[in-house]
Amino acid sequence: MSSPLIETLVENAKYMPQEDDASGSGQPSKCEVECQPQQAALVACMNSIRDDRENNRSDTDDNGNANACLAPSVAAWTECCTLANANGN
C-alpha cells in the first residue's frame, strides 16, 4: 500500500516531459519553467533526507526534522505545476 505522498509524486511525474516524447519539441514544460524554485526546494529536501539516512542517524528528532520539509515541498511543487500546466495547455 503506497502513501498519498508517493501517489502524488507518481501522478506529478506524468506531467514531466519524457526523453522519448513523441512531440519532439525539446521545449521544457510550463512546470519546469515556472516551478524551478519549488523543484529546487524539493530536491534539497530529498538530499537532506538521503544524507541523514546515509549517515545512519537513528535519533528520531533529527530524522523528523529532515522529513518535515518533505510534505510542504511536495505541496508547493504540486500546486505550482498544477497551475502552470493548467495555464499552459
Secondary structure, 3 states (H helix, E strand, C coil): CCCHHHHHHHHHHCCCCCCCCCCCCCCCCHHHHHCHHHHHHHHHHHHHHHHHHHCCCCCHHHHHHHHCCHHHHHHHHHHHHHHHHHHHC
